[in-house]
Amino acid sequence: MQAKVTRSRKPKVRLEDVAVRLGISVSTVSRSLAGHPAISSETRGAVQAVAAELGYRIPSQGRRTRKSATKLIGVVVGALHNRFMTLLLTHLHDALQEFDFQIMLMIDSMNDSENLLAFRPLIDGYLDGMIFATATLDSPVVAEMQRRGVPLVLVVRSVDDVRVDAVEIDNVHAGALAVEHLYQLGHRRIGLVMGPQNTSTSRDRAKGALKWLKDVGIQPASVPLIYGDYTSEAGYSSTMALLNDPNPVTAIVAGNDTVALGVLEAAKRQGISVPEKLSIIGFDDMPLAGSPLVGLTSIRQPVESMARTAARRLVERIRAGGMGPPAHDVLPIQLVRRETTGPCPSSG
């Protein structure tokens, strides 16, 4: 009797196997094998070589023409009420246009994975890359975009534990610089009116401010800290609460200049003179901050440099086909002192 020989089949090679071997995303492998023009020839060659080595075969139903490069970049913002954001968009448009790219503005918080479903046809079918200008720390969308291999750059804010290009300032240092300025003016009762707690900007500015104050003997527990929105309305309501406290503050660090405008309005409504009775400092140094009617002391962010750096990083990422380690650009800041900060009023 002749024994029956059973031949074991080799396991089918998947896109994931090629991606793991090269350390890139499945989406980048798929685009490379499809000849997507946004993928560099070096990346395509590396993917094709590994695919051939592993014995990967493109499924017949998957052999279809993919989209051509559209030279279109999606820019995601949460809202447009902040003048700093409109300036950033202007500079992003100009910088990307120099690279022969155009922008498509997407106004959405992108905090919900379900919202991503609505944008997925646009992202997968038309966009060559994306810039997130208002990413939140708890947003799952940034990680999802990175996982899908979409060329992506974060600007202004960053996200923890996601390997993605980011362009920002040192917000911890910026928060420390703000309270140091007020401390040197004699203020010891300093309030912090920040933006949303789930943003790197608010978290890090508060962190830097509290650490600096602790180092000079002012305990964090004694520093009033309020998180809210990056709006003048939030600045107004938070300041009213601080000024009505039995032990009111003599200085306020606002999360940005828009919040600071609400702080100024609250002080005016309460009949509190600025800076004689209350000093105020913001962040961004938007154009209105320097007007004679406002004269706001502010921490200046280099908005044009941030936009140009983000645009350059994204174009580099697109040309590299997702290859290479993420870049983290930290740009310099400047304290611009104007009329809203002054010496702490004496106890008398």
Disulfide bonds with the S-S distance in Angstrom:
none
